[in-house]
Amino acid sequence: MTTRALRPSTISSGLVRRRWLTATGAATVASVVMLGLAPTAAQAAVTETTVELPFTSVSDVVASSSKVFVSGGRTSSTIVVTSPSGANQRLIDNLPGPTDLELSPDGGVLYVALPNANEIAAINTATLQETARWETGLGECPSSLAVAEQTLWFGYGCDQWGGNIGRIDLGAQSPAVATGLSPVGFYAHPLLSAGRDDSARLFAAQPVLSPSSVTVFSIAAGGTLERIGQTEHTAVGSNLRDIAIAPDADTFYTASGAPYEIVQFKSDQLSVARRRFVTGPYPNAVEVSHDGTQVAAAADGNGLYVFRPTSAQPTKLSLTGSQSVIDRGIAWAPSGARLYAVTARSWASEPPPAVLHIYTASITASRIA
């Protein structure tokens, strides 16, 4: 694997655009960009920076305090790395189909799912060099990652009803891979997630099916999984596309093709939704900030939103261009000072470059209604 800077022509200044949007401008702009903001917030400028990426198809985005990482997906071999502001683009190459990305709790290691190769890679985020690569053996097509303390969990599955969960013990001198750990089966690879400050529970969402579901596991001694519960048959909705967990793991959120809402659940009350946040069709991404005070969400073709966990109405942000936020395509900076979203139109006959959108600190929770 090599790391290189992009050619100057690829990252020319023409690829970075910044929009300064204020509520003191045209009323039509304020109503679209600042929808739902409190009156005091409407006096603050919102900045959106857009950066073209060197591929047309994108799979995931994550952010550390010093870098942003965007994976090119199963048809790519590349991860793009930028500064928090979207500058200084570099490439991490020789990765066969990088999809899901997950950072270690300290942000020092980037874990990369490589389903095309049945492998998971570890990359030092300071040097951008690969430090380990694990074959997942019977855990074919590892496609979803979650970290809980010293364990890297992965959801895998290539075939119908072949989905399950595996783990890698990162604390071991020679980390070993274990598979087949879920006591329940999955139609496809489960989408995994865990609370940043909770190492006792693992959440596994079942995509593709209608209706979809979320299963909550306790992580027992020795890394075994015990099923705590599962959402009721129709509680989540259909065609689940993303899941996000609050830092303490007491609350989680789902984004599904239907209903046209982000649905909030209490982890110990899985029979009914606690709150619903209307986005319009079709919710496809949701992410909780590191401190749990902000939630960002996207709806395919309908925009980007930010809200508090107790908000009555999400705030709609501007989204430059005609592309849509990809499934699971949003990430918070650890400080909550920036929000990142990736848009693409890979289904087009001549797809344009994917775009990284960067929003500034003026969308922090104190400014959200």
N, C-alpha and C positions, 0 to 999 in steps of 0.2 A: 504494500500500500504506500502511496506517495501523497504528499501534501504540496500543493503549489498555489501560487497566486494566479488569479485570472489575468488574461491579457488586458492591457490598458483599454483596448477598444471595447472589451466586454463590460468594463465597469466605468465607462465614461460618464461624465457629469450629466449627460442627457438621460441616463437611466434612473436618476434619483430626482424625484419631484417632491416638493414640500408645499402643503396647503395650510394657510393660516385662516381659520374659520372662526368668526366671532358673531355673537348674537346681536351686536350693534350694527351689523351689515343688513343685507336684504332679509325681510321677514321670512321669505320662502326658504332661504338657506337655514335660518335659525330653526324653523319648524322641522326640517329634515334632519339636521345634524345634531340639534340639541334636544330632541324630543324626550320629554320626561324629566329634564333637569330642573332643579329648584331655581327660583328667581335669582338668588345670589350666584348660583353657578353659571347662569346665562351670561354673566358679565365677563367670564373667563374665556380665553382663547383655547381652542382645541387644535392641536397640530397633528397632521397625518403626513407621514413620509412614505413614499412608495419606491421600492427597489426591484427592478427586473432581475429575475434569476436565470441562470444558464441552462434551464431545462423547462419543458412544457408540462410535465407530469410531476406531481409532488405527493408525498405520503404523510409527512409529519413535521412538526416544528416544536423545538424546546429551547429554553433560554436559561443560561447561567448568569451570574452577575457581570461577566465580562464578554460573553459571546452568545450568538444565536446560531442554532444548527437546524438545517432544513434538509430532509432526505428526499432523494429523487424517485423512490418507489421501485417496484419490481422490474421495471424495464430500464432502470438506470444502474450505474455503478458508483454513484457519487453522493456525497453530502456537501452542501455549501455551508461555509462558516462565515459569519459577519461579526462586526462589532455591534454593541447594543444599538447604535444609531443606524445600522445597515451598511456601514462603510467597511473598507479593507476586506473585500471578499476573498476567500481562499477555498480550495477544494480538497476534500479527502477522497481519494480514489481507490480503485480496486476492491470495491465492496459489492458482491453480487446481489443486486436487488435490495438495497437498504430500505426498510419500511419503518416500523415503529422505533421510536427513540425514547430513552429514559436516562435521566441523570442520577448519579449517586446523590445521597443527601447533602454532601458537602460540595457538590458540583464539580468535583475533580475528575470524574470518570463518566464518559458517555457510553451507554450500552445500546447496541444496534441489532435489531432483528434482521436476519438474512434468510428469509424463508426459501429462496431459490436454492440455497446451498445447505439447508438444514443446519444452520450455524447461528451463533450469537457472538458478536465482537465487542471488545472493550477498548475504548480509545481515551488516552490521556487528554483532557481538555486544555491543558497548558501547552503541550508540545504538539498536539494533534497527531500523535503517533499511536498505532495500534499496539496494545500491551498484552492482549490475550484474545484467543478465539476458541470457542467451545463447540464441538459437534453435539447436536441434540439427540442423536441416535434414533430411537423409536418415536421421539417427539418431533415428527415430521412437520415441516412448514411452520416453524416458530414465528408468530406474527404479532404478538402483543406482550409487552413487558411491564413489570411493576417491581419496585424495590421496597422491601420492608427490612430495616436494619441491615444485617449481613446476608440477606437472602435475595437473590434475583429470581423472581417468578416469571414464567412465560406461558402464554396460552398458545396452543398448537393445534394443528389439524388441517389435513389436505382434503379429506373426503367427507361425504355426508355422514353425520353421526360419528365422526372420527375425532371430534374435538376433545381436548383434555388439558391438564395443567402439569407443568414440570417446574423444577427449581434447580438453581445452582447455589451451592453454599460458598459464598464469597469469603467467608472467614476462615475456611479450611486452607491448610498449606497447599494442598493440591485439590482445588475445587472439583467436586464430582457432580455429574448431571443425573437427576432422578426424574422419571416420567410416570404418567399414569397415576397422579396423586389425587385427582378429584374423585370423590365417591359417587358423583353424578356425571352423566355424559352430556356432551354438547353437540349440537348439529354441525357447527363449524367452530373454528378456533374462538374461544371466549375472549372478550375484551377485558383485560385485568386492570385493576387499580387498587390503591391502598392509601390510607390516610398518612400524611407526611409525619404526623406526631404519634401515630398509632401503629404498633408492630404486631398487634394481636389479631387483626382481621384482614381478610383478603376478599375483594369483591370481584365477581366474575359475571359479566353481562353477556347474554346470548344474542348476537346480531342475527340478521337475515330472516329469522322466523317472524311470523305474524300470528298471534301476539308474541312479543319478546318478553324476556324476564331477566332479573338480576338475582344471583345467588350470593349469600353472605356466608363466608367460612371463618371459623376461628382457626388460628394457627397454633397447634398444640405442640407439646414437647417433641423434639426430634423432627420438626418440620412437617408433621402430618396435618392434613386438612380435615376439619369436622364441620359439616353443614349446620349452620345456625338457623337459616331460614331462606325463603325465596318469595319474591313478590307474587302477589295474587295474579291469576291468569291474565287479566286484561289491564292491570294497574299501570304497567309501563307503556303500553301501546304497541304499535306495529313498526317493524323495520328499524329496530334500535341501531343508532349509528355512533353514539358516544356516551361515556359515563365519566363523572368527575366526583371525587370524594373530598369532603371537608377535611382540614388537617387533623381533627380529633376523631374522624371516622364516624361521628354520631349522625351525620347528615350526608346524603349523596344526591346527585342530580343525573337525570337521563335526558338525552336528546334523541327523539325518534321521528321517523317520517310522519307519523300521526300518534298522538294529537299534535296540533300546531302550537305546542307549548313546551317549555322546559319544565320538567316535573321534579319536584323536590320530595324526598322521602326521609323519614327518620329510620335509622338502621335497625331499630328494634320495633318498628311498626310498619311492616312491609305489606299490609293488606290494603292500605289506602294512601294516596298522595297527601303530603302535608301542605304544600303550596304549589301553585301553577303560575308560570310566567309566560305570557302570550308573546310569541314571536312572529306568527304567521307561518305559512308553509315554507320549507319543510325543515324542521330543526335537525342539524347534522353535526353540531360541535358544541361542547360546553367545557369550561375550565374554571376552577376555583383558584383564587390568588393564594399565595403562600401563607398569608396570615388569616385567611378565611373570611375577610371582610368584603370581598368583591367576587362576583361571578360574571364571566363573559360567555356569550353564546352566539351562535350563528344559525341562520336558517337559509337553506340552499336557495339562492336566487332572491332572497328577501332581506338580506342585510346582516349587520353585526350589532350586538346589544351588550350592555353592561348593566348589572343591577346588584343591589345588596341582597343578602339572603332573606331579609325581611321586607324587601321592597314590594310595593303594590304594582309598580309598572316599570319595565325595563327602559333604559335610555338607549335610543338608537343612535349609532355613530355613523358618520359618513364612510362610504366605501368607494373609493375612486375606481373608475373603469367599469366594464361590463361583465367581468368574471365573477364567479361565485367562490365563497370560502369553501375549501375542500373539507371532506369529512375529517373530524378531529383536528382541524387545522388552525387552532388558536393556542397561545401560550402567554403566560404572565412572566415578566421579569421578577426575580426573587423579591425585590423591594416593592413591587406593585406600581412602580413609577412608569412602566411601559407595558403596553399590550401589543402582542404580535398576532397577525392573521395572515394566512397564505391563501391566495386565490389562484385559480387555474381554470382553463377551459380545454382540457385534454381530449374531450370527445369531439371537438371541431375537426373538420376535414383538414384545415391548416391551423393547428392550435398555436396561439401566441405564447410568448414566454410566461411562465408563472410569475407572480408578483408577491413580494413581502410587503405588508402594510405595517407601519409602526405608529402607535398612538402614544402621546406623551402624558405626563403626570397629571394634567388637568382633568383626567377622568377618574381620579382616585375617589374612594368611597365618600369622603367628606363632601363631594360635589354631586353625589347621586341622590336623587329624590328617594 
